């Protein structure tokens, strides 16, 4: 049902709650006593939906105050329901609303400058509950030394906590585990009662050696990902396929020990509130890993994506020379697209490496999180991380425009705001690299334009048509004999492409690509057929990734004989 203040106030009164909490991307919740329960009948709101709701009762001057001061507190009266205290804040670019009865102890005074306190989803403790952390946050204090039983690992860049052995026994900052608490609304049918977040088990000393074994095996076998979950055997992704590692299932204590190695206190607090957190860290001097820690029906899980220390060259990746040459045009929008795990970040890193070896430029990257670490060669390279150095991609791009950049790299175009600021940056004469989770040039254009509201799509079409120089869509295909190779579709913007975008006819782009080989363009299917001709890949793997199956079915007899 549509959200309204009356609905929130009525729920607050009917359920005798102290506080109702609404935040974009998080299920609305009620604080009742010491627990937090969901607000039934109300789904998760996007930032846009929540902003629209706020504008129904906040006057323009109040919205302006919210934008400048990041917080608005006010008293309101809702007829017979009585008087309430309303607090609205901007937290990391997201709107947060709290409503409580005026006499309630939960509402901070109007003069308070503290951020809105977020309740934890049902069955979780307060954010203020102490966490069993082995020392101060690595982002704000020195990393504690490893235990004598393990060798210390060279300190990685500042936002990348090293894997060090936490103290296995009582000591400063250590809280012994408490008995599991049965919370019936949080009971899992497969694994029994879930443990409250403040009741995590003790750190297991064998966790670090096991994680190092997984990482070492992944590197030795040229793998890409590690997956560990509570109640499951570790899994490695090798050449695109998942392989079990060992036979022993990981228990809660082991997974929590991994979490303690990989996160600082701030990140663990975010995990409690949002039930997932992204981070990155280094493994000795061999590699870095992009990490997502999450919860599911079985408990905690962790996915790790390998980021090698060494940045490969564009030749090693097999990228089209026509695409490499475009990075020296000096201005415009260069998009690299593909599904998750298709090597977009590595492709951009290879192109940045090439520029760093040949040009004297100022390059600014905005990433979440920082993955490859660049060292200045001929270029001066500034790397900024969301949300550590800048609250969002859009704000990071806006701020970067004041820092004299020649080239911008935007880690991912996720939102309309990020797309709008990126188009504006490209329009200003900068060379802008960015990634999008799409699988073709045609789909990429549609995704960008459809992100904007109808009244803004005309302007977005003209901006995109004027600034786009290239869309490179890629996917990774298993090679014969091991490893993977990138199959790449390359669209180079010419008059026909720009006209298709301006006239809202992106479906014509595919035909332009297929007939544009003289300019260096090629479709994904054309490249897959080339790889088949050279024997680099099998027919089965090519067919699984092609855009037009009919094209491959005609050639099935020829290539299936070879596999």
Helices and strands as residue ranges (DSSP letters): H 5-14, E 19-23, E 26-32, E 35-38, H 47-54, H 60-69, E 71-77, G 79-81, E 83-91, E 94-101, G 184-186, E 187-188, E 192-193, G 197-199, H 207-220, E 223-229, E 233-238, E 241-249, H 252-262, H 265-274, E 276-283, E 287-296, E 299-308, H 314-317, H 321-326, E 332-337, H 344-358, E 362-367, E 380-385, H 393-400, E 407-410, H 416-427, E 431-436, H 441-451, H 454-467, E 468-478, E 484-492, H 495-502, G 506-508, H 509-514, G 517-519, H 524-533, H 539-545, H 549-554, H 556-560
